[in-house]
Structure formats: C-alpha cells, structure tokens
Amino acid sequence: MNNQLNPQAIQQIKGVMNQIKMAQNPQYALTQMFLNNPQLSQVINFIKSSGGDMQQAFYNLAKQMNVNPQDVLNQLK
C-alpha cells in the first residue's frame, strides 16, 4: 500500500479534531461544520453508503485510495 500521506491534510484534520475537542458542545460543533460546508455532505453520503458506520466508511475510503488506514490513524495521534 501507498504509505505516503499528505502532511498538510493530516495537519488540517488535527486542527479540526482540536476544534471539536475544545468546543463546549462537540456534537453541536461537528453538526455546524457539516451544515456550513456543502462539501461535507459528500462525507455524510459516503458514511451512509457504508451502512452509517463511520469507521467502516473510513476503512473503505482508505482501501479505495490504496492507503493503509493504520498509518493515517498513527499520524493523527
């Protein structure tokens, strides 16, 4: 598998994760992100196509992109 991950994308994901963690109401913050960004509707549709299981959707996408999902998870730690 391709282990070359985009460091800039990893940093952006970490930034979003930190914003959600710091929010007084993380669920509300996440919902607002999805409502305010039309591109995120694609994420919702992809999750729905994976039976609503976010973890399975992530692993499916990693497989499609020929990326080891554990490498991504390790970089997000």
mmCIF file of the N, C-alpha and C atoms, coordinates in Angstrom:
data_MODEL
# 
_entry.id   MODEL 
# 
loop_
_atom_site.group_PDB 
_atom_site.id 
_atom_site.type_symbol 
_atom_site.label_atom_id 
_atom_site.label_alt_id 
_atom_site.label_comp_id 
_atom_site.label_asym_id 
_atom_site.label_entity_id 
_atom_site.label_seq_id 
_atom_site.pdbx_PDB_ins_code 
_atom_site.Cartn_x 
_atom_site.Cartn_y 
_atom_site.Cartn_z 
_atom_site.occupancy 
_atom_site.B_iso_or_equiv 
_atom_site.pdbx_formal_charge 
_atom_site.auth_seq_id 
_atom_site.auth_comp_id 
_atom_site.auth_asym_id 
_atom_site.auth_atom_id 
_atom_site.pdbx_PDB_model_num 
ATOM 1   N N  . MET A 1 1  ? 0.828   -1.192 0.000  1.00 0.00 ? 1  MET A N  1 
ATOM 2   C CA . MET A 1 1  ? 0.000   0.000  0.000  1.00 0.00 ? 1  MET A CA 1 
ATOM 3   C C  . MET A 1 1  ? 0.869   1.250  0.000  1.00 0.00 ? 1  MET A C  1 
ATOM 4   N N  . ASN A 1 2  ? 0.303   2.320  -0.473 1.00 0.00 ? 2  ASN A N  1 
ATOM 5   C CA . ASN A 1 2  ? 0.991   3.594  -0.529 1.00 0.00 ? 2  ASN A CA 1 
ATOM 6   C C  . ASN A 1 2  ? 0.992   4.216  0.863  1.00 0.00 ? 2  ASN A C  1 
ATOM 7   N N  . ASN A 1 3  ? 2.168   4.411  1.434  1.00 0.00 ? 3  ASN A N  1 
ATOM 8   C CA . ASN A 1 3  ? 2.278   4.967  2.771  1.00 0.00 ? 3  ASN A CA 1 
ATOM 9   C C  . ASN A 1 3  ? 2.547   6.465  2.754  1.00 0.00 ? 3  ASN A C  1 
ATOM 10  N N  . GLN A 1 4  ? 2.537   7.079  1.588  1.00 0.00 ? 4  GLN A N  1 
ATOM 11  C CA . GLN A 1 4  ? 2.806   8.500  1.501  1.00 0.00 ? 4  GLN A CA 1 
ATOM 12  C C  . GLN A 1 4  ? 1.517   9.276  1.753  1.00 0.00 ? 4  GLN A C  1 
ATOM 13  N N  . LEU A 1 5  ? 1.441   9.879  2.923  1.00 0.00 ? 5  LEU A N  1 
ATOM 14  C CA . LEU A 1 5  ? 0.270   10.646 3.291  1.00 0.00 ? 5  LEU A CA 1 
ATOM 15  C C  . LEU A 1 5  ? 0.592   12.123 3.189  1.00 0.00 ? 5  LEU A C  1 
ATOM 16  N N  . ASN A 1 6  ? -0.380  12.897 2.854  1.00 0.00 ? 6  ASN A N  1 
ATOM 17  C CA . ASN A 1 6  ? -0.214  14.329 2.702  1.00 0.00 ? 6  ASN A CA 1 
ATOM 18  C C  . ASN A 1 6  ? -0.106  14.975 4.085  1.00 0.00 ? 6  ASN A C  1 
ATOM 19  N N  . PRO A 1 7  ? 1.086   15.448 4.477  1.00 0.00 ? 7  PRO A N  1 
ATOM 20  C CA . PRO A 1 7  ? 1.260   16.037 5.815  1.00 0.00 ? 7  PRO A CA 1 
ATOM 21  C C  . PRO A 1 7  ? 0.354   17.240 6.050  1.00 0.00 ? 7  PRO A C  1 
ATOM 22  N N  . GLN A 1 8  ? 0.091   17.991 5.001  1.00 0.00 ? 8  GLN A N  1 
ATOM 23  C CA . GLN A 1 8  ? -0.782  19.168 5.125  1.00 0.00 ? 8  GLN A CA 1 
ATOM 24  C C  . GLN A 1 8  ? -2.210  18.722 5.475  1.00 0.00 ? 8  GLN A C  1 
ATOM 25  N N  . ALA A 1 9  ? -2.685  17.671 4.845  1.00 0.00 ? 9  ALA A N  1 
ATOM 26  C CA . ALA A 1 9  ? -4.022  17.159 5.134  1.00 0.00 ? 9  ALA A CA 1 
ATOM 27  C C  . ALA A 1 9  ? -4.099  16.630 6.555  1.00 0.00 ? 9  ALA A C  1 
ATOM 28  N N  . ILE A 1 10 ? -3.061  15.949 7.000  1.00 0.00 ? 10 ILE A N  1 
ATOM 29  C CA . ILE A 1 10 ? -3.022  15.430 8.371  1.00 0.00 ? 10 ILE A CA 1 
ATOM 30  C C  . ILE A 1 10 ? -3.114  16.595 9.360  1.00 0.00 ? 10 ILE A C  1 
ATOM 31  N N  . GLN A 1 11 ? -2.384  17.679 9.101  1.00 0.00 ? 11 GLN A N  1 
ATOM 32  C CA . GLN A 1 11 ? -2.421  18.841 9.992  1.00 0.00 ? 11 GLN A CA 1 
ATOM 33  C C  . GLN A 1 11 ? -3.806  19.485 10.009 1.00 0.00 ? 11 GLN A C  1 
ATOM 34  N N  . GLN A 1 12 ? -4.465  19.537 8.853  1.00 0.00 ? 12 GLN A N  1 
ATOM 35  C CA . GLN A 1 12 ? -5.811  20.094 8.792  1.00 0.00 ? 12 GLN A CA 1 
ATOM 36  C C  . GLN A 1 12 ? -6.776  19.244 9.596  1.00 0.00 ? 12 GLN A C  1 
ATOM 37  N N  . ILE A 1 13 ? -6.656  17.933 9.484  1.00 0.00 ? 13 ILE A N  1 
ATOM 38  C CA . ILE A 1 13 ? -7.525  17.031 10.228 1.00 0.00 ? 13 ILE A CA 1 
ATOM 39  C C  . ILE A 1 13 ? -7.287  17.196 11.727 1.00 0.00 ? 13 ILE A C  1 
ATOM 40  N N  . LYS A 1 14 ? -6.014  17.304 12.125 1.00 0.00 ? 14 LYS A N  1 
ATOM 41  C CA . LYS A 1 14 ? -5.703  17.516 13.542 1.00 0.00 ? 14 LYS A CA 1 
ATOM 42  C C  . LYS A 1 14 ? -6.314  18.822 14.040 1.00 0.00 ? 14 LYS A C  1 
ATOM 43  N N  . GLY A 1 15 ? -6.277  19.844 13.213 1.00 0.00 ? 15 GLY A N  1 
ATOM 44  C CA . GLY A 1 15 ? -6.860  21.133 13.589 1.00 0.00 ? 15 GLY A CA 1 
ATOM 45  C C  . GLY A 1 15 ? -8.356  21.027 13.822 1.00 0.00 ? 15 GLY A C  1 
ATOM 46  N N  . VAL A 1 16 ? -9.044  20.329 12.939 1.00 0.00 ? 16 VAL A N  1 
ATOM 47  C CA . VAL A 1 16 ? -10.486 20.125 13.087 1.00 0.00 ? 16 VAL A CA 1 
ATOM 48  C C  . VAL A 1 16 ? -10.771 19.306 14.338 1.00 0.00 ? 16 VAL A C  1 
ATOM 49  N N  . MET A 1 17 ? -9.977  18.262 14.565 1.00 0.00 ? 17 MET A N  1 
ATOM 50  C CA . MET A 1 17 ? -10.158 17.441 15.760 1.00 0.00 ? 17 MET A CA 1 
ATOM 51  C C  . MET A 1 17 ? -10.005 18.284 17.023 1.00 0.00 ? 17 MET A C  1 
ATOM 52  N N  . ASN A 1 18 ? -9.026  19.170 17.042 1.00 0.00 ? 18 ASN A N  1 
ATOM 53  C CA . ASN A 1 18 ? -8.803  20.028 18.208 1.00 0.00 ? 18 ASN A CA 1 
ATOM 54  C C  . ASN A 1 18 ? -9.955  21.010 18.396 1.00 0.00 ? 18 ASN A C  1 
ATOM 55  N N  . GLN A 1 19 ? -10.485 21.559 17.299 1.00 0.00 ? 19 GLN A N  1 
ATOM 56  C CA . GLN A 1 19 ? -11.620 22.472 17.399 1.00 0.00 ? 19 GLN A CA 1 
ATOM 57  C C  . GLN A 1 19 ? -12.817 21.767 18.029 1.00 0.00 ? 19 GLN A C  1 
ATOM 58  N N  . ILE A 1 20 ? -13.060 20.555 17.616 1.00 0.00 ? 20 ILE A N  1 
ATOM 59  C CA . ILE A 1 20 ? -14.194 19.803 18.147 1.00 0.00 ? 20 ILE A CA 1 
ATOM 60  C C  . ILE A 1 20 ? -13.971 19.463 19.619 1.00 0.00 ? 20 ILE A C  1 
ATOM 61  N N  . LYS A 1 21 ? -12.733 19.059 19.954 1.00 0.00 ? 21 LYS A N  1 
ATOM 62  C CA . LYS A 1 21 ? -12.423 18.727 21.347 1.00 0.00 ? 21 LYS A CA 1 
ATOM 63  C C  . LYS A 1 21 ? -12.582 19.934 22.265 1.00 0.00 ? 21 LYS A C  1 
ATOM 64  N N  . MET A 1 22 ? -12.230 21.117 21.785 1.00 0.00 ? 22 MET A N  1 
ATOM 65  C CA . MET A 1 22 ? -12.255 22.322 22.604 1.00 0.00 ? 22 MET A CA 1 
ATOM 66  C C  . MET A 1 22 ? -13.652 22.941 22.710 1.00 0.00 ? 22 MET A C  1 
ATOM 67  N N  . ALA A 1 23 ? -14.562 22.531 21.860 1.00 0.00 ? 23 ALA A N  1 
ATOM 68  C CA . ALA A 1 23 ? -15.906 23.106 21.866 1.00 0.00 ? 23 ALA A CA 1 
ATOM 69  C C  . ALA A 1 23 ? -16.653 22.702 23.134 1.00 0.00 ? 23 ALA A C  1 
ATOM 70  N N  . GLN A 1 24 ? -17.475 23.614 23.614 1.00 0.00 ? 24 GLN A N  1 
ATOM 71  C CA . GLN A 1 24 ? -18.285 23.297 24.791 1.00 0.00 ? 24 GLN A CA 1 
ATOM 72  C C  . GLN A 1 24 ? -19.265 22.173 24.482 1.00 0.00 ? 24 GLN A C  1 
ATOM 73  N N  . ASN A 1 25 ? -19.763 22.152 23.264 1.00 0.00 ? 25 ASN A N  1 
ATOM 74  C CA . ASN A 1 25 ? -20.682 21.107 22.838 1.00 0.00 ? 25 ASN A CA 1 
ATOM 75  C C  . ASN A 1 25 ? -20.117 20.506 21.548 1.00 0.00 ? 25 ASN A C  1 
ATOM 76  N N  . PRO A 1 26 ? -19.273 19.474 21.667 1.00 0.00 ? 26 PRO A N  1 
ATOM 77  C CA . PRO A 1 26 ? -18.613 18.915 20.473 1.00 0.00 ? 26 PRO A CA 1 
ATOM 78  C C  . PRO A 1 26 ? -19.588 18.423 19.400 1.00 0.00 ? 26 PRO A C  1 
ATOM 79  N N  . GLN A 1 27 ? -20.701 17.825 19.796 1.00 0.00 ? 27 GLN A N  1 
ATOM 80  C CA . GLN A 1 27 ? -21.675 17.338 18.808 1.00 0.00 ? 27 GLN A CA 1 
ATOM 81  C C  . GLN A 1 27 ? -22.249 18.497 18.004 1.00 0.00 ? 27 GLN A C  1 
ATOM 82  N N  . TYR A 1 28 ? -22.565 19.601 18.691 1.00 0.00 ? 28 TYR A N  1 
ATOM 83  C CA . TYR A 1 28 ? -23.091 20.779 18.018 1.00 0.00 ? 28 TYR A CA 1 
ATOM 84  C C  . TYR A 1 28 ? -22.045 21.359 17.059 1.00 0.00 ? 28 TYR A C  1 
ATOM 85  N N  . ALA A 1 29 ? -20.801 21.440 17.521 1.00 0.00 ? 29 ALA A N  1 
ATOM 86  C CA . ALA A 1 29 ? -19.724 21.973 16.676 1.00 0.00 ? 29 ALA A CA 1 
ATOM 87  C C  . ALA A 1 29 ? -19.566 21.139 15.407 1.00 0.00 ? 29 ALA A C  1 
ATOM 88  N N  . LEU A 1 30 ? -19.611 19.831 15.565 1.00 0.00 ? 30 LEU A N  1 
ATOM 89  C CA . LEU A 1 30 ? -19.478 18.948 14.407 1.00 0.00 ? 30 LEU A CA 1 
ATOM 90  C C  . LEU A 1 30 ? -20.662 19.121 13.450 1.00 0.00 ? 30 LEU A C  1 
ATOM 91  N N  . THR A 1 31 ? -21.857 19.201 14.018 1.00 0.00 ? 31 THR A N  1 
ATOM 92  C CA . THR A 1 31 ? -23.059 19.400 13.197 1.00 0.00 ? 31 THR A CA 1 
ATOM 93  C C  . THR A 1 31 ? -22.963 20.704 12.416 1.00 0.00 ? 31 THR A C  1 
ATOM 94  N N  . GLN A 1 32 ? -22.508 21.775 13.073 1.00 0.00 ? 32 GLN A N  1 
ATOM 95  C CA . GLN A 1 32 ? -22.384 23.063 12.395 1.00 0.00 ? 32 GLN A CA 1 
ATOM 96  C C  . GLN A 1 32 ? -21.370 23.004 11.258 1.00 0.00 ? 32 GLN A C  1 
ATOM 97  N N  . MET A 1 33 ? -20.275 22.275 11.472 1.00 0.00 ? 33 MET A N  1 
ATOM 98  C CA . MET A 1 33 ? -19.284 22.123 10.402 1.00 0.00 ? 33 MET A CA 1 
ATOM 99  C C  . MET A 1 33 ? -19.916 21.470 9.174  1.00 0.00 ? 33 MET A C  1 
ATOM 100 N N  . PHE A 1 34 ? -20.715 20.440 9.414  1.00 0.00 ? 34 PHE A N  1 
ATOM 101 C CA . PHE A 1 34 ? -21.356 19.746 8.300  1.00 0.00 ? 34 PHE A CA 1 
ATOM 102 C C  . PHE A 1 34 ? -22.391 20.626 7.612  1.00 0.00 ? 34 PHE A C  1 
ATOM 103 N N  . LEU A 1 35 ? -23.140 21.395 8.381  1.00 0.00 ? 35 LEU A N  1 
ATOM 104 C CA . LEU A 1 35 ? -24.174 22.246 7.800  1.00 0.00 ? 35 LEU A CA 1 
ATOM 105 C C  . LEU A 1 35 ? -23.592 23.424 7.032  1.00 0.00 ? 35 LEU A C  1 
ATOM 106 N N  . ASN A 1 36 ? -22.446 23.924 7.487  1.00 0.00 ? 36 ASN A N  1 
ATOM 107 C CA . ASN A 1 36 ? -21.860 25.120 6.876  1.00 0.00 ? 36 ASN A CA 1 
ATOM 108 C C  . ASN A 1 36 ? -20.906 24.831 5.728  1.00 0.00 ? 36 ASN A C  1 
ATOM 109 N N  . ASN A 1 37 ? -20.640 23.570 5.445  1.00 0.00 ? 37 ASN A N  1 
ATOM 110 C CA . ASN A 1 37 ? -19.719 23.223 4.378  1.00 0.00 ? 37 ASN A CA 1 
ATOM 111 C C  . ASN A 1 37 ? -20.390 22.199 3.457  1.00 0.00 ? 37 ASN A C  1 
ATOM 112 N N  . PRO A 1 38 ? -20.861 22.641 2.303  1.00 0.00 ? 38 PRO A N  1 
ATOM 113 C CA . PRO A 1 38 ? -21.559 21.738 1.392  1.00 0.00 ? 38 PRO A CA 1 
ATOM 114 C C  . PRO A 1 38 ? -20.729 20.520 0.971  1.00 0.00 ? 38 PRO A C  1 
ATOM 115 N N  . GLN A 1 39 ? -19.406 20.668 0.943  1.00 0.00 ? 39 GLN A N  1 
ATOM 116 C CA . GLN A 1 39 ? -18.566 19.533 0.563  1.00 0.00 ? 39 GLN A CA 1 
ATOM 117 C C  . GLN A 1 39 ? -18.677 18.404 1.578  1.00 0.00 ? 39 GLN A C  1 
ATOM 118 N N  . LEU A 1 40 ? -18.983 18.754 2.817  1.00 0.00 ? 40 LEU A N  1 
ATOM 119 C CA . LEU A 1 40 ? -19.090 17.728 3.843  1.00 0.00 ? 40 LEU A CA 1 
ATOM 120 C C  . LEU A 1 40 ? -20.330 16.858 3.651  1.00 0.00 ? 40 LEU A C  1 
ATOM 121 N N  . SER A 1 41 ? -21.284 17.331 2.843  1.00 0.00 ? 41 SER A N  1 
ATOM 122 C CA . SER A 1 41 ? -22.451 16.484 2.560  1.00 0.00 ? 41 SER A CA 1 
ATOM 123 C C  . SER A 1 41 ? -22.013 15.227 1.819  1.00 0.00 ? 41 SER A C  1 
ATOM 124 N N  . GLN A 1 42 ? -20.928 15.328 1.065  1.00 0.00 ? 42 GLN A N  1 
ATOM 125 C CA . GLN A 1 42 ? -20.372 14.149 0.394  1.00 0.00 ? 42 GLN A CA 1 
ATOM 126 C C  . GLN A 1 42 ? -19.883 13.144 1.426  1.00 0.00 ? 42 GLN A C  1 
ATOM 127 N N  . VAL A 1 43 ? -19.328 13.640 2.523  1.00 0.00 ? 43 VAL A N  1 
ATOM 128 C CA . VAL A 1 43 ? -18.861 12.765 3.597  1.00 0.00 ? 43 VAL A CA 1 
ATOM 129 C C  . VAL A 1 43 ? -20.045 12.024 4.195  1.00 0.00 ? 43 VAL A C  1 
ATOM 130 N N  . ILE A 1 44 ? -21.121 12.765 4.470  1.00 0.00 ? 44 ILE A N  1 
ATOM 131 C CA . ILE A 1 44 ? -22.323 12.150 5.038  1.00 0.00 ? 44 ILE A CA 1 
ATOM 132 C C  . ILE A 1 44 ? -22.846 11.071 4.100  1.00 0.00 ? 44 ILE A C  1 
ATOM 133 N N  . ASN A 1 45 ? -22.907 11.363 2.818  1.00 0.00 ? 45 ASN A N  1 
ATOM 134 C CA . ASN A 1 45 ? -23.398 10.373 1.848  1.00 0.00 ? 45 ASN A CA 1 
ATOM 135 C C  . ASN A 1 45 ? -22.495 9.143  1.804  1.00 0.00 ? 45 ASN A C  1 
ATOM 136 N N  . PHE A 1 46 ? -21.189 9.356  1.898  1.00 0.00 ? 46 PHE A N  1 
ATOM 137 C CA . PHE A 1 46 ? -20.258 8.225  1.879  1.00 0.00 ? 46 PHE A CA 1 
ATOM 138 C C  . PHE A 1 46 ? -20.449 7.360  3.120  1.00 0.00 ? 46 PHE A C  1 
ATOM 139 N N  . ILE A 1 47 ? -20.642 8.004  4.281  1.00 0.00 ? 47 ILE A N  1 
ATOM 140 C CA . ILE A 1 47 ? -20.883 7.253  5.513  1.00 0.00 ? 47 ILE A CA 1 
ATOM 141 C C  . ILE A 1 47 ? -22.188 6.473  5.402  1.00 0.00 ? 47 ILE A C  1 
ATOM 142 N N  . LYS A 1 48 ? -23.210 7.113  4.871  1.00 0.00 ? 48 LYS A N  1 
ATOM 143 C CA . LYS A 1 48 ? -24.498 6.428  4.692  1.00 0.00 ? 48 LYS A CA 1 
ATOM 144 C C  . LYS A 1 48 ? -24.351 5.225  3.767  1.00 0.00 ? 48 LYS A C  1 
ATOM 145 N N  . SER A 1 49 ? -23.521 5.358  2.736  1.00 0.00 ? 49 SER A N  1 
ATOM 146 C CA . SER A 1 49 ? -23.328 4.248  1.796  1.00 0.00 ? 49 SER A CA 1 
ATOM 147 C C  . SER A 1 49 ? -22.551 3.096  2.427  1.00 0.00 ? 49 SER A C  1 
ATOM 148 N N  . SER A 1 50 ? -21.928 3.366  3.576  1.00 0.00 ? 50 SER A N  1 
ATOM 149 C CA . SER A 1 50 ? -21.208 2.323  4.327  1.00 0.00 ? 50 SER A CA 1 
ATOM 150 C C  . SER A 1 50 ? -22.061 1.822  5.484  1.00 0.00 ? 50 SER A C  1 
ATOM 151 N N  . GLY A 1 51 ? -23.364 1.961  5.343  1.00 0.00 ? 51 GLY A N  1 
ATOM 152 C CA . GLY A 1 51 ? -24.280 1.480  6.371  1.00 0.00 ? 51 GLY A CA 1 
ATOM 153 C C  . GLY A 1 51 ? -24.341 2.364  7.600  1.00 0.00 ? 51 GLY A C  1 
ATOM 154 N N  . GLY A 1 52 ? -23.857 3.598  7.491  1.00 0.00 ? 52 GLY A N  1 
ATOM 155 C CA . GLY A 1 52 ? -23.890 4.532  8.609  1.00 0.00 ? 52 GLY A CA 1 
ATOM 156 C C  . GLY A 1 52 ? -22.757 4.333  9.601  1.00 0.00 ? 52 GLY A C  1 
ATOM 157 N N  . ASP A 1 53 ? -21.854 3.440  9.293  1.00 0.00 ? 53 ASP A N  1 
ATOM 158 C CA . ASP A 1 53 ? -20.729 3.130  10.182 1.00 0.00 ? 53 ASP A CA 1 
ATOM 159 C C  . ASP A 1 53 ? -19.530 3.975  9.759  1.00 0.00 ? 53 ASP A C  1 
ATOM 160 N N  . MET A 1 54 ? -19.196 4.992  10.587 1.00 0.00 ? 54 MET A N  1 
ATOM 161 C CA . MET A 1 54 ? -18.102 5.900  10.232 1.00 0.00 ? 54 MET A CA 1 
ATOM 162 C C  . MET A 1 54 ? -16.766 5.184  10.122 1.00 0.00 ? 54 MET A C  1 
ATOM 163 N N  . GLN A 1 55 ? -16.521 4.251  11.009 1.00 0.00 ? 55 GLN A N  1 
ATOM 164 C CA . GLN A 1 55 ? -15.249 3.531  10.976 1.00 0.00 ? 55 GLN A CA 1 
ATOM 165 C C  . GLN A 1 55 ? -15.140 2.712  9.692  1.00 0.00 ? 55 GLN A C  1 
ATOM 166 N N  . GLN A 1 56 ? -16.215 2.032  9.338  1.00 0.00 ? 56 GLN A N  1 
ATOM 167 C CA . GLN A 1 56 ? -16.192 1.240  8.114  1.00 0.00 ? 56 GLN A CA 1 
ATOM 168 C C  . GLN A 1 56 ? -16.024 2.135  6.894  1.00 0.00 ? 56 GLN A C  1 
ATOM 169 N N  . ALA A 1 57 ? -16.667 3.305  6.920  1.00 0.00 ? 57 ALA A N  1 
ATOM 170 C CA . ALA A 1 57 ? -16.526 4.255  5.813  1.00 0.00 ? 57 ALA A CA 1 
ATOM 171 C C  . ALA A 1 57 ? -15.068 4.686  5.668  1.00 0.00 ? 57 ALA A C  1 
ATOM 172 N N  . PHE A 1 58 ? -14.406 4.964  6.807  1.00 0.00 ? 58 PHE A N  1 
ATOM 173 C CA . PHE A 1 58 ? -13.001 5.361  6.783  1.00 0.00 ? 58 PHE A CA 1 
ATOM 174 C C  . PHE A 1 58 ? -12.142 4.252  6.178  1.00 0.00 ? 58 PHE A C  1 
ATOM 175 N N  . TYR A 1 59 ? -12.348 3.022  6.630  1.00 0.00 ? 59 TYR A N  1 
ATOM 176 C CA . TYR A 1 59 ? -11.549 1.907  6.105  1.00 0.00 ? 59 TYR A CA 1 
ATOM 177 C C  . TYR A 1 59 ? -11.836 1.670  4.622  1.00 0.00 ? 59 TYR A C  1 
ATOM 178 N N  . ASN A 1 60 ? -13.094 1.827  4.207  1.00 0.00 ? 60 ASN A N  1 
ATOM 179 C CA . ASN A 1 60 ? -13.435 1.678  2.784  1.00 0.00 ? 60 ASN A CA 1 
ATOM 180 C C  . ASN A 1 60 ? -12.724 2.729  1.941  1.00 0.00 ? 60 ASN A C  1 
ATOM 181 N N  . LEU A 1 61 ? -12.736 3.963  2.418  1.00 0.00 ? 61 LEU A N  1 
ATOM 182 C CA . LEU A 1 61 ? -12.088 5.046  1.675  1.00 0.00 ? 61 LEU A CA 1 
ATOM 183 C C  . LEU A 1 61 ? -10.580 4.836  1.608  1.00 0.00 ? 61 LEU A C  1 
ATOM 184 N N  . ALA A 1 62 ? -9.989  4.418  2.722  1.00 0.00 ? 62 ALA A N  1 
ATOM 185 C CA . ALA A 1 62 ? -8.545  4.151  2.726  1.00 0.00 ? 62 ALA A CA 1 
ATOM 186 C C  . ALA A 1 62 ? -8.202  3.074  1.706  1.00 0.00 ? 62 ALA A C  1 
ATOM 187 N N  . LYS A 1 63 ? -9.022  2.035  1.656  1.00 0.00 ? 63 LYS A N  1 
ATOM 188 C CA . LYS A 1 63 ? -8.787  0.952  0.690  1.00 0.00 ? 63 LYS A CA 1 
ATOM 189 C C  . LYS A 1 63 ? -8.882  1.481  -0.738 1.00 0.00 ? 63 LYS A C  1 
ATOM 190 N N  . GLN A 1 64 ? -9.920  2.309  -1.005 1.00 0.00 ? 64 GLN A N  1 
ATOM 191 C CA . GLN A 1 64 ? -10.087 2.880  -2.345 1.00 0.00 ? 64 GLN A CA 1 
ATOM 192 C C  . GLN A 1 64 ? -8.895  3.746  -2.733 1.00 0.00 ? 64 GLN A C  1 
ATOM 193 N N  . MET A 1 65 ? -8.313  4.422  -1.754 1.00 0.00 ? 65 MET A N  1 
ATOM 194 C CA . MET A 1 65 ? -7.192  5.321  -2.024 1.00 0.00 ? 65 MET A CA 1 
ATOM 195 C C  . MET A 1 65 ? -5.849  4.612  -1.927 1.00 0.00 ? 65 MET A C  1 
ATOM 196 N N  . ASN A 1 66 ? -5.896  3.301  -1.677 1.00 0.00 ? 66 ASN A N  1 
ATOM 197 C CA . ASN A 1 66 ? -4.681  2.491  -1.565 1.00 0.00 ? 66 ASN A CA 1 
ATOM 198 C C  . ASN A 1 66 ? -3.752  3.019  -0.470 1.00 0.00 ? 66 ASN A C  1 
ATOM 199 N N  . VAL A 1 67 ? -4.362  3.344  0.688  1.00 0.00 ? 67 VAL A N  1 
ATOM 200 C CA . VAL A 1 67 ? -3.632  3.865  1.842  1.00 0.00 ? 67 VAL A CA 1 
ATOM 201 C C  . VAL A 1 67 ? -3.893  2.927  3.012  1.00 0.00 ? 67 VAL A C  1 
ATOM 202 N N  . ASN A 1 68 ? -2.861  2.669  3.789  1.00 0.00 ? 68 ASN A N  1 
ATOM 203 C CA . ASN A 1 68 ? -3.014  1.852  4.981  1.00 0.00 ? 68 ASN A CA 1 
ATOM 204 C C  . ASN A 1 68 ? -3.726  2.694  6.041  1.00 0.00 ? 68 ASN A C  1 
ATOM 205 N N  . PRO A 1 69 ? -4.938  2.321  6.462  1.00 0.00 ? 69 PRO A N  1 
ATOM 206 C CA . PRO A 1 69 ? -5.671  3.143  7.425  1.00 0.00 ? 69 PRO A CA 1 
ATOM 207 C C  . PRO A 1 69 ? -4.945  3.301  8.753  1.00 0.00 ? 69 PRO A C  1 
ATOM 208 N N  . GLN A 1 70 ? -4.193  2.305  9.159  1.00 0.00 ? 70 GLN A N  1 
ATOM 209 C CA . GLN A 1 70 ? -3.468  2.404  10.423 1.00 0.00 ? 70 GLN A CA 1 
ATOM 210 C C  . GLN A 1 70 ? -2.390  3.470  10.361 1.00 0.00 ? 70 GLN A C  1 
ATOM 211 N N  . ASP A 1 71 ? -1.784  3.665  9.189  1.00 0.00 ? 71 ASP A N  1 
ATOM 212 C CA . ASP A 1 71 ? -0.793  4.726  9.031  1.00 0.00 ? 71 ASP A CA 1 
ATOM 213 C C  . ASP A 1 71 ? -1.447  6.104  9.274  1.00 0.00 ? 71 ASP A C  1 
ATOM 214 N N  . VAL A 1 72 ? -2.655  6.283  8.750  1.00 0.00 ? 72 VAL A N  1 
ATOM 215 C CA . VAL A 1 72 ? -3.376  7.544  8.954  1.00 0.00 ? 72 VAL A CA 1 
ATOM 216 C C  . VAL A 1 72 ? -3.682  7.726  10.437 1.00 0.00 ? 72 VAL A C  1 
ATOM 217 N N  . LEU A 1 73 ? -4.223  6.692  11.054 1.00 0.00 ? 73 LEU A N  1 
ATOM 218 C CA . LEU A 1 73 ? -4.562  6.770  12.477 1.00 0.00 ? 73 LEU A CA 1 
ATOM 219 C C  . LEU A 1 73 ? -3.333  7.063  13.334 1.00 0.00 ? 73 LEU A C  1 
ATOM 220 N N  . ASN A 1 74 ? -2.222  6.456  13.001 1.00 0.00 ? 74 ASN A N  1 
ATOM 221 C CA . ASN A 1 74 ? -0.995  6.698  13.755 1.00 0.00 ? 74 ASN A CA 1 
ATOM 222 C C  . ASN A 1 74 ? -0.548  8.153  13.649 1.00 0.00 ? 74 ASN A C  1 
ATOM 223 N N  . GLN A 1 75 ? -0.717  8.736  12.472 1.00 0.00 ? 75 GLN A N  1 
ATOM 224 C CA . GLN A 1 75 ? -0.298  10.130 12.280 1.00 0.00 ? 75 GLN A CA 1 
ATOM 225 C C  . GLN A 1 75 ? -1.235  11.113 12.971 1.00 0.00 ? 75 GLN A C  1 
ATOM 226 N N  . LEU A 1 76 ? -2.468  10.683 13.239 1.00 0.00 ? 76 LEU A N  1 
ATOM 227 C CA . LEU A 1 76 ? -3.429  11.565 13.905 1.00 0.00 ? 76 LEU A CA 1 
ATOM 228 C C  . LEU A 1 76 ? -3.299  11.533 15.423 1.00 0.00 ? 76 LEU A C  1 
ATOM 229 N N  . LYS A 1 77 ? -2.483  10.645 15.925 1.00 0.00 ? 77 LYS A N  1 
ATOM 230 C CA . LYS A 1 77 ? -2.300  10.547 17.386 1.00 0.00 ? 77 LYS A CA 1 
ATOM 231 C C  . LYS A 1 77 ? -1.491  11.697 17.910 1.00 0.00 ? 77 LYS A C  1 
# 
